[in-house]
Amino acid sequence: MALGNPVTGETGFPLQALVRCVLDDAGTPDWETAESGFWCRVGPVAQERRVQGWKLHVSATPLSRPRF
C-alpha cells in the first residue's frame, strides 16, 4: 500500500525525491531508496541485508516540511 496525500493527490513517499537529492549531494549515488508500504528504505545498492541493524524514525509536520 503506497501512502498518498489526500490534499494534493500525490502518491508514494512524499519526501523520497528530497532524500535522493541529499544522497546525491553527499556523494552517495550508489545508494537507493525504496518504498515499502508505510516505510521508505534507504541503503547501499547490492548489499546483503543484515539480520539486525538500526532504523531512524523521522517525524515532521506541515510547518517543518521544507519547500521544494
N, C-alpha and C positions, 0 to 999 in steps of 0.2 A: 504494500500500500504506500503510495507516494503522498507526501504532505502537500498541501496546497494552501494558498492564501485566499480565503473567501472574499476578501475585499477587492484584490487586484486580479484574481483569477490565475496567478502564477502557480505553476505546479513544480514539484520537485523541491529539493533542499534550497531555500531561498538565498543562502549565502555561499553556495558552492562555488560560484564564479569568483567571489571575493577570496575564498580560501585558495583557489587556483592561482590568482594573481599574487597572493602572499608567498606561495610556494615558488613560483617563477622568480619573483623578486629576490627571494632568499637563496637562489641558486640551486634549487632542488627540483628541476624539471622532471627528474626520474621518479618522482612520487606521483601517486594517483589519488583521485578522490572517487568515492563510490557511494551511491545512495543505497541504503539498506533499511527499508521500512521507515521507522522514525529516526534512524541514525544516519549520519554522514561519516563515512570512514575515510581516513587519510593514512597513507603509508607508502613505503617504498614498493616499486614495481618488482615483481618476480621474487619476492621474499617469501619464505615459508612462514606461515602464521604460527606464532608462539602459542603454546598451551595456556600460559598465563602471561599477563602483561599489565598494562595500565591503560586507563582511559581518562580523558579530560572532559569534564562537563562544563559547557559554556552557556550562560543564561543572558538573555537580553530582553529589552522592552522596546517598543517603537521609539522611545526617546533616546535610547542608547545606540540604535541601529545607525551605522554610518550611511551616508548618502553616496550612492554610486550610480 
